[in-house]
């Protein structure tokens, strides 16, 4: 984690910003919860546990700065809540998401599935792509499994 913080600190410095204690606390929370898709309020509540003096506005400003510097990606899964997701180091593009419409879980696809699509768009529409986002909405494997188990037990009861 410390080496990742050092690299983020260098990113900030190269853009003429400092890694203040408040920013570092926010970055640490994001790193500790890298698999989650936290809202600004979620980040704030977790940061408050580490540094009670930090205000919500400071967390919002830090998240916006980190988004601007492409340290994090700001995402919305259609529920009106902005969430923040650490960009994977060295990733050329934002990763893809699978959003379950039943339980609300969010899974990630790290593999870039749109390389060929980008080439076609750039060639046919003369459009220089800088990034892309792809979110699939459907039913996750956990909900499928649960439904299958319920069907199995329902069929056994009917026998």
TORNULUM-432557 format. One line per 4 residues: number of its first residue (from 1); their letters; for each residue x, y, z of N, C-alpha, C, O. Coordinates in nm, 3 decimals. Example, Ala and Ser with C-alpha at 12.3 -4.5 7.8 and 13.67 -1.06 7.14 Angstrom:
// residues 2
1) as) 1.319:-0.569:0.780:1.230:-0.450:0.780:1.320:-0.330:0.780:1.424:-0.332:0.846 ~ 1.285:-0.225:0.708:1.367:-0.106:0.714:1.290:0.003:0.787:1.341:0.114:0.804
***
This chain:
// residues 159
1) xxxx) 0.083:-0.119:0.000:0.000:0.000:0.000:0.088:0.126:0.000:0.056:0.225:-0.066 ~ 0.197:0.121:0.074:0.281:0.242:0.085:0.341:0.281:-0.050:0.353:0.399:-0.081 ~ 0.379:0.181:-0.130:0.437:0.213:-0.260:0.331:0.275:-0.351:0.362:0.364:-0.431 ~ 0.208:0.230:-0.339:0.098:0.288:-0.420:0.073:0.432:-0.375:0.050:0.519:-0.459
5) xxxx) 0.077:0.457:-0.246:0.059:0.593:-0.194:0.172:0.683:-0.245:0.148:0.798:-0.284 ~ 0.294:0.630:-0.246:0.408:0.709:-0.298:0.387:0.745:-0.445:0.417:0.857:-0.486 ~ 0.336:0.650:-0.524:0.312:0.678:-0.667:0.202:0.782:-0.685:0.211:0.868:-0.773 ~ 0.098:0.775:-0.602:-0.010:0.874:-0.609:0.043:1.010:-0.566:0.008:1.112:-0.625
9) xxxx) 0.128:1.010:-0.464:0.191:1.135:-0.418:0.270:1.199:-0.533:0.264:1.320:-0.553 ~ 0.343:1.118:-0.609:0.419:1.169:-0.724:0.326:1.224:-0.832:0.357:1.325:-0.895 ~ 0.213:1.156:-0.854:0.115:1.206:-0.951:0.065:1.344:-0.910:0.054:1.435:-0.992 ~ 0.034:1.358:-0.782:-0.012:1.487:-0.731:0.096:1.593:-0.749:0.068:1.703:-0.797
13) xxxx) 0.218:1.560:-0.710:0.329:1.656:-0.720:0.353:1.699:-0.864:0.380:1.817:-0.890 ~ 0.343:1.604:-0.957:0.367:1.640:-1.097:0.258:1.733:-1.151:0.279:1.801:-1.251 ~ 0.144:1.737:-1.084:0.037:1.830:-1.120:0.033:1.951:-1.026:-0.065:2.025:-1.023 ~ 0.141:1.971:-0.950:0.157:2.084:-0.858:0.062:2.080:-0.738:0.018:2.184:-0.690
17) xxxx) 0.030:1.960:-0.691:-0.051:1.944:-0.570:0.031:1.867:-0.468:0.125:1.795:-0.502 ~ -0.007:1.883:-0.342:0.059:1.809:-0.234:-0.034:1.700:-0.183:-0.156:1.710:-0.192 ~ 0.027:1.596:-0.128:-0.051:1.492:-0.063:-0.064:1.533:0.084:0.014:1.493:0.170 ~ -0.166:1.615:0.110:-0.191:1.663:0.245:-0.238:1.546:0.331:-0.278:1.442:0.278
21) xxxx) -0.234:1.560:0.463:-0.283:1.452:0.549:-0.429:1.415:0.519:-0.467:1.298:0.527 ~ -0.511:1.514:0.484:-0.652:1.488:0.452:-0.662:1.406:0.323:-0.740:1.311:0.314 ~ -0.583:1.444:0.223:-0.584:1.369:0.096:-0.530:1.228:0.118:-0.583:1.132:0.062 ~ -0.425:1.217:0.199:-0.369:1.084:0.225:-0.470:0.995:0.295:-0.481:0.876:0.263
25) xxxx) -0.544:1.049:0.391:-0.647:0.969:0.461:-0.752:0.920:0.361:-0.797:0.806:0.370 ~ -0.790:1.006:0.267:-0.889:0.968:0.166:-0.833:0.860:0.075:-0.902:0.763:0.044 ~ -0.708:0.876:0.031:-0.644:0.777:-0.056:-0.634:0.643:0.017:-0.658:0.538:-0.043 ~ -0.598:0.646:0.144:-0.586:0.521:0.221:-0.720:0.448:0.228:-0.725:0.326:0.214
29) xxxx) -0.827:0.521:0.250:-0.960:0.459:0.254:-0.991:0.395:0.119:-1.041:0.283:0.114 ~ -0.963:0.465:0.010:-0.988:0.410:-0.123:-0.906:0.284:-0.148:-0.956:0.188:-0.206 ~ -0.781:0.284:-0.103:-0.695:0.166:-0.120:-0.744:0.049:-0.035:-0.743:-0.066:-0.080 ~ -0.785:0.078:0.087:-0.833:-0.027:0.177:-0.964:-0.089:0.129:-0.995:-0.203:0.162
33) xxxx) -1.039:-0.014:0.051:-1.170:-0.059:0.002:-1.171:-0.064:-0.150:-1.271:-0.031:-0.214 ~ -1.059:-0.104:-0.206:-1.041:-0.101:-0.351:-1.144:-0.184:-0.426:-1.178:-0.152:-0.540 ~ -1.193:-0.289:-0.366:-1.292:-0.376:-0.432:-1.433:-0.319:-0.425:-1.522:-0.365:-0.497 ~ -1.455:-0.221:-0.339:-1.587:-0.161:-0.323:-1.603:-0.045:-0.419:-1.505:0.005:-0.475
37) xxxx) -1.725:-0.002:-0.437:-1.754:0.114:-0.520:-1.821:0.215:-0.427:-1.944:0.221:-0.417 ~ -1.738:0.293:-0.358:-1.784:0.380:-0.250:-1.837:0.513:-0.303:-1.782:0.571:-0.396 ~ -1.944:0.560:-0.240:-1.993:0.695:-0.268:-1.906:0.793:-0.188:-1.829:0.751:-0.102 ~ -1.919:0.920:-0.217:-1.844:1.022:-0.143:-1.881:1.014:0.006:-1.795:1.031:0.092
41) xxxx) -2.007:0.990:0.034:-2.050:0.980:0.173:-1.989:0.858:0.242:-1.950:0.864:0.359 ~ -1.981:0.746:0.168:-1.917:0.626:0.223:-1.770:0.656:0.257:-1.721:0.622:0.364 ~ -1.701:0.720:0.161:-1.560:0.755:0.182:-1.548:0.846:0.304:-1.461:0.825:0.388 ~ -1.634:0.945:0.313:-1.632:1.040:0.424:-1.646:0.968:0.558:-1.570:0.995:0.652
45) xxxx) -1.743:0.879:0.568:-1.766:0.808:0.695:-1.645:0.724:0.734:-1.610:0.715:0.852 ~ -1.581:0.662:0.636:-1.461:0.582:0.663:-1.341:0.670:0.698:-1.260:0.634:0.783 ~ -1.329:0.784:0.632:-1.220:0.878:0.660:-1.237:0.935:0.802:-1.139:0.952:0.874 ~ -1.361:0.964:0.840:-1.389:1.020:0.973:-1.340:0.928:1.085:-1.300:0.976:1.191
49) xxxx) -1.342:0.796:1.060:-1.293:0.702:1.161:-1.143:0.719:1.183:-1.094:0.698:1.293 ~ -1.071:0.756:1.077:-0.926:0.773:1.085:-0.886:0.914:1.127:-0.790:0.935:1.201 ~ -0.963:1.011:1.077:-0.928:1.152:1.100:-1.058:1.230:1.122:-1.113:1.287:1.028 ~ -1.106:1.233:1.247:-1.235:1.296:1.278:-1.246:1.444:1.241:-1.356:1.497:1.227
53) xxxx) -1.131:1.510:1.224:-1.133:1.654:1.195:-1.165:1.686:1.049:-1.191:1.802:1.015 ~ -1.165:1.586:0.963:-1.188:1.610:0.819:-1.336:1.627:0.791:-1.419:1.550:0.839 ~ -1.368:1.729:0.712:-1.506:1.759:0.677:-1.546:1.695:0.545:-1.462:1.653:0.465 ~ -1.677:1.687:0.523:-1.731:1.629:0.402:-1.686:1.706:0.277:-1.655:1.645:0.174
57) xxxx) -1.681:1.838:0.285:-1.639:1.919:0.170:-1.495:1.887:0.129:-1.463:1.885:0.011 ~ -1.410:1.862:0.228:-1.270:1.827:0.198:-1.263:1.694:0.125:-1.185:1.678:0.031 ~ -1.343:1.598:0.169:-1.345:1.467:0.102:-1.396:1.483:-0.041:-1.339:1.425:-0.133 ~ -1.503:1.561:-0.060:-1.555:1.584:-0.195:-1.449:1.648:-0.284:-1.428:1.604:-0.397
61) xxxx) -1.382:1.751:-0.234:-1.278:1.819:-0.314:-1.163:1.723:-0.348:-1.111:1.725:-0.459 ~ -1.126:1.640:-0.251:-1.018:1.544:-0.274:-1.059:1.443:-0.381:-0.981:1.412:-0.471 ~ -1.181:1.392:-0.373:-1.229:1.295:-0.472:-1.236:1.357:-0.611:-1.202:1.292:-0.710 ~ -1.278:1.483:-0.619:-1.283:1.550:-0.749:-1.143:1.571:-0.806:-1.121:1.554:-0.926
65) xxxx) -1.048:1.607:-0.720:-0.910:1.624:-0.764:-0.852:1.491:-0.813:-0.789:1.485:-0.918 ~ -0.875:1.385:-0.736:-0.825:1.253:-0.775:-0.890:1.205:-0.905:-0.827:1.134:-0.983 ~ -1.014:1.244:-0.928:-1.081:1.211:-1.054:-1.017:1.287:-1.169:-0.989:1.231:-1.274 ~ -0.995:1.416:-1.147:-0.932:1.501:-1.248:-0.794:1.448:-1.288:-0.757:1.454:-1.405
69) xxxx) -0.720:1.397:-1.191:-0.585:1.345:-1.215:-0.585:1.199:-1.261:-0.479:1.139:-1.280 ~ -0.705:1.141:-1.277:-0.723:1.003:-1.321:-0.662:0.900:-1.225:-0.618:0.793:-1.266 ~ -0.662:0.935:-1.096:-0.623:0.839:-0.993:-0.745:0.752:-0.963:-0.733:0.632:-0.939 ~ -0.863:0.815:-0.964:-0.989:0.743:-0.945:-1.080:0.774:-1.063:-1.062:0.873:-1.134
73) xxxx) -1.178:0.688:-1.082:-1.281:0.710:-1.182:-1.412:0.733:-1.109:-1.444:0.662:-1.013 ~ -1.486:0.832:-1.153:-1.618:0.861:-1.097:-1.718:0.785:-1.183:-1.722:0.802:-1.305 ~ -1.799:0.704:-1.119:-1.893:0.621:-1.193:-2.033:0.633:-1.137:-2.052:0.666:-1.020 ~ -2.132:0.605:-1.221:-2.271:0.605:-1.179:-2.337:0.484:-1.243:-2.328:0.466:-1.365
77) xxxx) -2.402:0.401:-1.163:-2.464:0.280:-1.214:-2.613:0.298:-1.240:-2.689:0.201:-1.240 ~ -2.656:0.422:-1.262:-2.795:0.448:-1.295:-2.885:0.468:-1.175:-3.007:0.480:-1.191 ~ -2.828:0.472:-1.056:-2.911:0.490:-0.936:-2.899:0.632:-0.880:-2.950:0.661:-0.772 ~ -2.832:0.720:-0.955:-2.821:0.860:-0.913:-2.711:0.886:-0.813:-2.695:1.000:-0.768
81) xxxx) -2.634:0.784:-0.777:-2.527:0.800:-0.679:-2.392:0.790:-0.750:-2.364:0.691:-0.818 ~ -2.310:0.892:-0.734:-2.174:0.885:-0.788:-2.089:0.801:-0.696:-2.093:0.816:-0.573 ~ -2.011:0.712:-0.756:-1.921:0.628:-0.678:-1.780:0.648:-0.731:-1.760:0.694:-0.844 ~ -1.684:0.611:-0.650:-1.544:0.633:-0.686:-1.471:0.500:-0.684:-1.484:0.420:-0.592
85) xxxx) -1.394:0.479:-0.788:-1.326:0.353:-0.811:-1.181:0.383:-0.846:-1.155:0.456:-0.942 ~ -1.087:0.329:-0.770:-0.946:0.350:-0.801:-0.915:0.294:-0.939:-0.952:0.181:-0.970 ~ -0.849:0.373:-1.020:-0.807:0.325:-1.152:-0.690:0.229:-1.130:-0.598:0.258:-1.054 ~ -0.695:0.117:-1.195:-0.587:0.019:-1.183:-0.459:0.080:-1.240:-0.462:0.145:-1.345
89) xxxx) -0.349:0.058:-1.171:-0.222:0.114:-1.216:-0.185:0.062:-1.354:-0.191:-0.058:-1.381 ~ -0.147:0.154:-1.441:-0.105:0.117:-1.575:-0.219:0.089:-1.670:-0.196:0.056:-1.787 ~ -0.343:0.101:-1.623:-0.458:0.072:-1.710:-0.476:0.184:-1.811:-0.478:0.302:-1.776 ~ -0.489:0.146:-1.935:-0.510:0.246:-2.041:-0.655:0.293:-2.041:-0.685:0.404:-2.084
93) xxxx) -0.744:0.206:-1.993:-0.887:0.238:-1.995:-0.951:0.203:-1.862:-0.898:0.126:-1.781 ~ -1.065:0.261:-1.844:-1.153:0.230:-1.732:-1.196:0.084:-1.746:-1.217:0.037:-1.858 ~ -1.210:0.012:-1.635:-1.254:-0.127:-1.645:-1.406:-0.135:-1.655:-1.477:-0.037:-1.630 ~ -1.456:-0.251:-1.692:-1.598:-0.272:-1.715:-1.666:-0.323:-1.588:-1.601:-0.378:-1.499
97) xxxx) -1.798:-0.305:-1.581:-1.873:-0.347:-1.463:-1.994:-0.432:-1.501:-2.053:-0.415:-1.607 ~ -2.027:-0.523:-1.411:-2.147:-0.605:-1.421:-2.234:-0.568:-1.301:-2.196:-0.594:-1.187 ~ -2.350:-0.508:-1.325:-2.438:-0.462:-1.218:-2.560:-0.553:-1.213:-2.634:-0.564:-1.312 ~ -2.582:-0.617:-1.098:-2.696:-0.706:-1.082:-2.822:-0.625:-1.052:-2.824:-0.544:-0.959
101) xxxx) -2.926:-0.647:-1.132:-3.050:-0.573:-1.114:-3.136:-0.630:-1.002:-3.238:-0.572:-0.965 ~ -3.094:-0.745:-0.948:-3.169:-0.804:-0.837:-3.111:-0.769:-0.701:-3.182:-0.720:-0.614 ~ -2.981:-0.794:-0.682:-2.920:-0.771:-0.550:-2.837:-0.643:-0.544:-2.797:-0.600:-0.436 ~ -2.810:-0.582:-0.660:-2.733:-0.458:-0.662:-2.582:-0.477:-0.657:-2.509:-0.378:-0.651
105) xxxx) -2.534:-0.601:-0.659:-2.390:-0.623:-0.654:-2.324:-0.569:-0.781:-2.386:-0.559:-0.887 ~ -2.196:-0.535:-0.766:-2.118:-0.485:-0.879:-1.990:-0.567:-0.888:-1.910:-0.571:-0.795 ~ -1.972:-0.633:-1.001:-1.850:-0.709:-1.026:-1.772:-0.636:-1.135:-1.829:-0.560:-1.213 ~ -1.643:-0.660:-1.139:-1.556:-0.591:-1.235:-1.498:-0.687:-1.337:-1.471:-0.803:-1.307
109) xxxx) -1.480:-0.636:-1.457:-1.408:-0.707:-1.563:-1.285:-0.623:-1.592:-1.296:-0.510:-1.639 ~ -1.168:-0.678:-1.563:-1.045:-0.602:-1.583:-0.999:-0.605:-1.729:-0.933:-0.512:-1.775 ~ -1.035:-0.711:-1.800:-0.994:-0.725:-1.939:-1.065:-0.619:-2.025:-1.185:-0.597:-2.009 ~ -0.991:-0.553:-2.114:-1.051:-0.454:-2.203:-1.117:-0.527:-2.318:-1.049:-0.587:-2.402
113) xxxx) -1.249:-0.522:-2.323:-1.325:-0.596:-2.424:-1.355:-0.513:-2.549:-1.415:-0.564:-2.644 ~ -1.313:-0.388:-2.551:-1.357:-0.299:-2.658:-1.249:-0.254:-2.755:-1.269:-0.158:-2.830 ~ -1.135:-0.320:-2.756:-1.026:-0.279:-2.845:-1.067:-0.273:-2.990:-1.040:-0.174:-3.058 ~ -1.134:-0.378:-3.040:-1.177:-0.380:-3.180:-1.284:-0.276:-3.207:-1.284:-0.213:-3.313
117) xxxx) -1.375:-0.257:-3.112:-1.481:-0.157:-3.128:-1.419:-0.017:-3.138:-1.461:0.063:-3.221 ~ -1.320:0.011:-3.055:-1.253:0.141:-3.061:-1.190:0.165:-3.198:-1.202:0.275:-3.253 ~ -1.125:0.064:-3.252:-1.062:0.079:-3.384:-1.165:0.113:-3.491:-1.141:0.198:-3.576 ~ -1.280:0.045:-3.487:-1.387:0.071:-3.585:-1.441:0.213:-3.569:-1.459:0.283:-3.669
121) xxxx) -1.467:0.255:-3.445:-1.520:0.390:-3.421:-1.420:0.495:-3.467:-1.458:0.592:-3.532 ~ -1.293:0.477:-3.434:-1.192:0.574:-3.476:-1.180:0.579:-3.628:-1.168:0.687:-3.686 ~ -1.183:0.464:-3.693:-1.169:0.458:-3.839:-1.294:0.513:-3.909:-1.283:0.599:-3.997 ~ -1.412:0.463:-3.872:-1.534:0.496:-3.945:-1.594:0.632:-3.910:-1.665:0.691:-3.991
125) xxxx) -1.568:0.681:-3.790:-1.624:0.810:-3.748:-1.516:0.916:-3.727:-1.547:1.027:-3.685 ~ -1.392:0.882:-3.756:-1.282:0.976:-3.737:-1.288:1.041:-3.599:-1.282:1.163:-3.585 ~ -1.301:0.956:-3.498:-1.321:1.000:-3.360:-1.209:0.942:-3.275:-1.196:0.821:-3.263 ~ -1.127:1.028:-3.216:-1.015:0.984:-3.133:-1.063:0.954:-2.992:-1.097:1.045:-2.917
129) xxxx) -1.067:0.827:-2.957:-1.117:0.783:-2.826:-1.008:0.799:-2.721:-0.894:0.756:-2.741 ~ -1.044:0.860:-2.610:-0.952:0.877:-2.497:-0.980:0.775:-2.387:-0.889:0.738:-2.314 ~ -1.104:0.731:-2.374:-1.142:0.636:-2.272:-1.281:0.585:-2.305:-1.349:0.640:-2.392 ~ -1.325:0.481:-2.237:-1.460:0.431:-2.253:-1.506:0.366:-2.123:-1.425:0.330:-2.038
133) xxxx) -1.636:0.351:-2.111:-1.696:0.286:-1.995:-1.803:0.191:-2.045:-1.883:0.226:-2.133 ~ -1.805:0.074:-1.990:-1.903:-0.026:-2.030:-1.960:-0.089:-1.904:-1.887:-0.142:-1.821 ~ -2.091:-0.081:-1.892:-2.159:-0.141:-1.777:-2.269:-0.232:-1.830:-2.355:-0.190:-1.907 ~ -2.266:-0.357:-1.787:-2.370:-0.452:-1.821:-2.466:-0.460:-1.703:-2.422:-0.468:-1.588
137) xxxx) -2.595:-0.459:-1.731:-2.698:-0.474:-1.628:-2.766:-0.609:-1.651:-2.810:-0.639:-1.762 ~ -2.774:-0.689:-1.546:-2.834:-0.821:-1.559:-2.844:-0.889:-1.425:-2.855:-0.822:-1.322 ~ -2.840:-1.021:-1.426:-2.855:-1.098:-1.302:-2.724:-1.172:-1.277:-2.677:-1.248:-1.362 ~ -2.665:-1.148:-1.161:-2.533:-1.204:-1.127:-2.539:-1.354:-1.101:-2.647:-1.412:-1.087
141) xxxx) -2.423:-1.414:-1.095:-2.411:-1.557:-1.071:-2.465:-1.595:-0.933:-2.517:-1.706:-0.915 ~ -2.453:-1.504:-0.836:-2.501:-1.534:-0.700:-2.654:-1.546:-0.700:-2.710:-1.637:-0.637 ~ -2.720:-1.454:-0.769:-2.867:-1.458:-0.776:-2.914:-1.578:-0.857:-3.016:-1.639:-0.824 ~ -2.841:-1.613:-0.965:-2.873:-1.733:-1.042:-2.866:-1.857:-0.952:-2.955:-1.941:-0.953
145) xxxx) -2.759:-1.865:-0.875:-2.738:-1.979:-0.787:-2.851:-1.988:-0.683:-2.904:-2.096:-0.656 ~ -2.884:-1.873:-0.625:-2.991:-1.868:-0.525:-3.124:-1.912:-0.586:-3.198:-1.989:-0.525 ~ -3.154:-1.863:-0.707:-3.279:-1.901:-0.775:-3.280:-2.049:-0.806:-3.384:-2.114:-0.791 ~ -3.165:-2.104:-0.849:-3.158:-2.247:-0.879:-3.181:-2.330:-0.753:-3.250:-2.432:-0.757
149) xxxx) -3.122:-2.285:-0.641:-3.140:-2.357:-0.515:-3.285:-2.352:-0.469:-3.338:-2.451:-0.418 ~ -3.350:-2.235:-0.488:-3.491:-2.223:-0.450:-3.578:-2.311:-0.538:-3.673:-2.373:-0.489 ~ -3.547:-2.317:-0.668:-3.623:-2.403:-0.760:-3.607:-2.549:-0.722:-3.703:-2.626:-0.724 ~ -3.484:-2.589:-0.686:-3.457:-2.727:-0.647:-3.535:-2.765:-0.523:-3.597:-2.871:-0.518
153) xxxx) -3.532:-2.679:-0.421:-3.604:-2.711:-0.298:-3.755:-2.706:-0.319:-3.828:-2.782:-0.256 ~ -3.803:-2.619:-0.407:-3.947:-2.612:-0.439:-3.991:-2.739:-0.510:-4.098:-2.793:-0.481 ~ -3.908:-2.788:-0.603:-3.940:-2.911:-0.674:-3.940:-3.031:-0.581:-4.022:-3.122:-0.597 ~ -3.850:-3.033:-0.484:-3.844:-3.142:-0.388:-3.966:-3.142:-0.296:-4.015:-3.248:-0.258
157) xxx) -4.015:-3.023:-0.262:-4.134:-3.011:-0.178:-4.258:-3.059:-0.250:-4.349:-3.115:-0.189 ~ -4.263:-3.038:-0.382:-4.378:-3.075:-0.462:-4.387:-3.225:-0.482:-4.494:-3.278:-0.514 ~ -4.275:-3.295:-0.465:-4.273:-3.441:-0.488:-4.341:-3.515:-0.381:-4.348:-3.638:-0.385
***
